[in-house]
Amino acid sequence: MSAYIFDKLRELEEKNAYPLHTPGHKRNIRFMPYDFRLYDYTETEGTDNLHIPEGIIADAQKALAELIGADSSYISVNGGTGGMMASVLACCEPGDNVLVASNCHKSVYNGLIMAGVNPIYISPQITEEGLCGGISIRDIFRAFESYDIKAMIITSPTYEGFTCDVRTIADIVHKHNSILIVDECHGAHFIFSDVFPASAISQGADVVVNSWHKTLPCLNQSAVLSIKGGRIDESRIKEAMSMINTTSPSYPIMASVDHARELLSKDKNLFSSYIQILKEARHELAHCKTLKLVNDSIKGQCHIADVDISKFTIMVRTELTGVELGKLLLDKYNIRIELAGLHHIVALTTVADDSKGIKKFVKAITELDKKYERKFIERIPLSAAPVSIPKMTPRDVWFSKRETVGYEDAIGRIAASSVIPYPPGIPLIPMGQIITKESIETIRQLKAAGISVIGAENGSITIVQE
Ligand SMILES: Cc1ncc(COP(=O)(O)O)c(C=O)c1O
């Protein structure tokens, strides 16, 4: 018998690979100078209660709202996942039409099931190199003109650090008396510098969820939901947050958010020196040709409003796949990255990074860039309808009987779970949608090109039983 998880973590500790991934504290003691064992408390005299905060937790949430520029902020100890589910539950009722960017995280899809709403999917634009961009403003206009929409949900920034034009989207949404919910899980750090894209709250969003553990020095699972503008019933938000949070919330998680807020808002030098390191690293990476850093020049294309410079999104234009590059970085350079796709990788940095770690990454990419020849990468066009309505709602699909069948037998049937090629991570067939002959053909092409297609493994797809 072994302590399986513990032993593995001890092994990783010994290998000490440089972490260009979440959680954002990067195990850096300077940003987490405390022993969690001593701070693992429960609701007792003086420690307040996350579900009815009146003391230290209420004060911490108030300070968060002030920093974020929100009317109110609420801590989630169930990550951005909990925050997104609570947003849908608090803002929508069964039968409401909700305009959902199809590149939303699965927590949003799960929220749709729980709330029993009718989703209308809107597809983001896809860049020339196959990454997910922003949402077309014209498509949003059309959707609002065609349907009575209670709320719209978007992801901004994407995993790769691209934001939507939240200001314009919020204006359209509000003109139609609707609510804008923004999954800003990858952008909790935006509030700390103008060098990063403007925060969704500052751009008119009504509900915003930030995973503090992703891009700030906080423990995994820490997130903050914020509201602004008075368009939503705050008591519903409080109740929904209480639904998604455990009744034994982790004080170390809550304390890590509170500590990061205090530390980073007091010591402005922390972000200014980090940003200097980022700028230098990006300047050096700009010389690479086969391992091409995605930079500001992508702004304005495919409705991308801005680019987060903390993310090193690198297009792999060689015979290597992104996955192979990720493996090389780990095996040869002892660097662990956040994401490896077929033709790109994402290395995630935060204020808690060590300049030596970032330099080590830049050196590795520069070396590998010289080693591999440039190769033309052929893309498989992923055509999704700009706006589509599934045949069955996610909730009806969830409660239906399902069966798993081969690709051919799935044609004309209703998908019981979303079929998602990765990258870019947008459902080709959202759950509840009819599976067409064309989409099966695209799945075959994608698989032949080595792209993983979630929900279409082993030549089969799960469908709703007739
Ligand atoms: C876009 C997006 N939203 C939400 C989440 C969920 O956030 P968390 O991991 O904090 O639960 C993720 C997680 O990767 C994500 O990528």
The ligand as an SDF file (V2000), in Angstrom:
LIG
                    3D

 16 16  0  0  0  0  0  0  0  0999 V2000
  -12.9140   29.5220  -19.1650 C   0  0  0  0  0  0  0  0  0  0  0  0
  -13.0090   28.8060  -17.8430 C   0  0  0  0  0  0  0  0  0  0  0  0
  -14.0380   29.0760  -17.0250 N   0  0  0  0  0  0  0  0  0  0  0  0
  -14.1780   28.4650  -15.8400 C   0  0  0  0  0  0  0  0  0  0  0  0
  -13.2570   27.5340  -15.4220 C   0  0  0  0  0  0  0  0  0  0  0  0
  -13.4510   26.8690  -14.0980 C   0  0  0  0  0  0  0  0  0  0  0  0
  -12.6820   27.5130  -13.1510 O   0  0  0  0  0  0  0  0  0  0  0  0
  -12.1330   26.7580  -11.8540 P   0  0  0  0  0  0  0  0  0  0  0  0
  -11.0470   25.8420  -12.3050 O   0  0  0  0  0  0  0  0  0  0  0  0
  -11.6620   27.9000  -11.0060 O   0  0  0  0  0  0  0  0  0  0  0  0
  -13.2620   26.0370  -11.2360 O   0  0  0  0  0  0  0  0  0  0  0  0
  -12.1710   27.1990  -16.2450 C   0  0  0  0  0  0  0  0  0  0  0  0
  -11.2070   26.1950  -15.8210 C   0  0  0  0  0  0  0  0  0  0  0  0
  -10.2550   25.8870  -16.4760 O   0  0  0  0  0  0  0  0  0  0  0  0
  -12.0470   27.8590  -17.4920 C   0  0  0  0  0  0  0  0  0  0  0  0
  -11.0290   27.5690  -18.3230 O   0  0  0  0  0  0  0  0  0  0  0  0
  1  2  1  0
  2  3  1  0
  2 15  2  0
  3  4  2  0
  4  5  1  0
  5  6  1  0
  5 12  2  0
  6  7  1  0
  7  8  1  0
  8  9  2  0
  8 10  1  0
  8 11  1  0
 12 13  1  0
 12 15  1  0
 13 14  2  0
 15 16  1  0
M  END
$$$$
